[in-house]
Amino acid sequence: MSNSIKLAILGLGTVGTGVINLINDNLNELKRRSGRDIIITEVGTRRQRDDIDPNIIQNSDLMATAASDNVDIVIEVIGGTTLAKDVIMHAIKNGKHVVTANKALLAEHGNEIFAFAEQHQVHVAYEAAVAGGIPIIKVMREALAANKVEWLAGIINGTGNFIMTEMRDKGRPFADVLSEAQELGYAEADPTFDVEGIDAAHKLALLASIAFGIPLQFDKVYCEGITGITLQDVNYAEELGYRIKHLGFAVRRDGQGNADNAGIELRVHPTLIPQDALLANVNGVKNAVLVNSHPLGQTLYCGDGAGAGATASAVMADVMDLVRVLGSKDNDDQSSGDQNSSDQNNTNQNNKGHHVPHLAFIPEQLSDTPILRAEQMTTGYYLRVHAYDSPGVLADITRILSDAGINIDAILQKPAHKAGEVPVIILTLPVVESQMNLAIEKIEKLDTITDKVVRIRLDELA
C-alpha cells in the first residue's frame, strides 16, 4: 500500500488557495488522522503562480490533470456548470475520486454525475457545496441516518442573511445594504444568484435529496428573492414579534386527507419567523440549518457558510473520507491477491460499502415522491393591505379571508397616512397557497383597496 495520497486541485481562486494553505498549515495533523501523507502533486490553473511549491506541476490543461496517473483525488473548485462538468466526468472516467464545492453543477447535473461515478466505482464528495464549513452533508447522510426527516429550514446564503440583518438592526434600505455587501465581497458584482434565491435553491435541492431519498430536482424548487422586502415590512414584523429571514424549506406533507397535496415542498423565500426562534438569531453572513427528524427532534447546525477557511475545511473533510476509502480498497486488493478474476470483481463491487451513497440512500431505493407545485404549498402568511380609511373596510377583508377558509391569527391597523390610506397588517394561520391566491385576488378587487396586497410567508418552525 502506497503511503501517499496525491491530490490535484483544479482552480486556484479563493477556495483552491485556501486548500493549499490548509494542507501546508495542518500537514502533520492530517497525517496523524489518516496515517497517510497527503500531498498536492498537480494544480490546474490558467496562469503560472510563483507562490506555488515548485514540486507541484502547474498545468493549464485541466483535462490532462484530471486524468493524470500522478493523481488519486481531483478537487474541483473552478465553478460553473460547463467546463467543471466536463472535467469531473473526465476524472471519473479515468478512475479518480472527486471532491467538489460546486452546488450549481450538482443541483443541475448531480443525478447524471453520481450515476456515472457509481458506474466507474468512484465517489464524488461535496460537503463544501452546502453551507461552507458547516458539516451538514455529513450530518444528514451519516449522523441522522437512523432518523426520518420531517422538515428542514435553512439560512443557506450568507449574502441574503447579511442584508436582512442590516435592514433590521440598522434601519437601512435594501439597495444600500446590497451595495455594502458588494464592497465587502459578500455579494458578486451581479448579485442575482444571491438576492433572488437561486444559490439557496441549488443548496436546498441537495439537502432535500439527502433528507428524503429523492433524485435531485432543482427545477422544481419554488424560488423567491428578497429584492421586494421593505423596511416597512421589516419593522411591522418586529412589532408583531417576528423577524424576516430568507430561508430554504424542504417539508414532507401527508396532504392532511387530501392526496393531491401529499408530497414534498421545496421552497426558497422570505419568511417571518418568531423572534425567539433559533434561526431568527443567526445573523450577519452566518449560515444555519434546522432539521426536524424522528425520533431526534430539532437540531441546529450553524457556522460560516463561505470564505476560504470554511470552504477549504469542508473540502479537506471530504478528502480525509476518501483517503480512508482508498486505504480500504488497498487493503482489500492486498488480501484478495490470490483470488480469481470473478472473485476480484466481487471485491471491487464491495468497495462501494466503504462509503455512504451519494444521496444517503442506495440508488435503487430513491423515491419518486412528488414535488408539490407552488399552489399546493402550505404556509402561514403576513399580508399588508393598503385601504382607504372608511367604515367596513376591515370587515370586507376579513369576510373574504373567512369565506376562503383562512383563519386570522393577528391584525395590526396602523394610523392613516398618505391621503387617508390605512395600512392593515394581517397574520394568518397556515393555508394552502391556492386558497390564499383566490382571497388576495378578491381583496384587490375591492374599491377601497389602493394597491397590490403585499404577502410574505410565515412559519412558526414548530
Helices and strands as residue ranges (DSSP letters): E 4-10, H 14-25, H 27-34, E 37-44, E 57-59, H 62-66, E 73-76, H 83-93, E 97-100, H 103-119, E 124-125, G 127-129, H 136-138, I 139-143, E 148-155, H 158-170, H 174-183, H 192-195, H 198-212, G 218-220, E 222-223, H 231-239, E 242-254, G 259-261, E 262-274, G 279-281, E 286-294, E 297-304, H 308-335, H 341-350, G 351-354, G 363-365, G 374-376, E 378-388, H 393-403, E 408-413, E 421-432, H 433-444, E 454-458
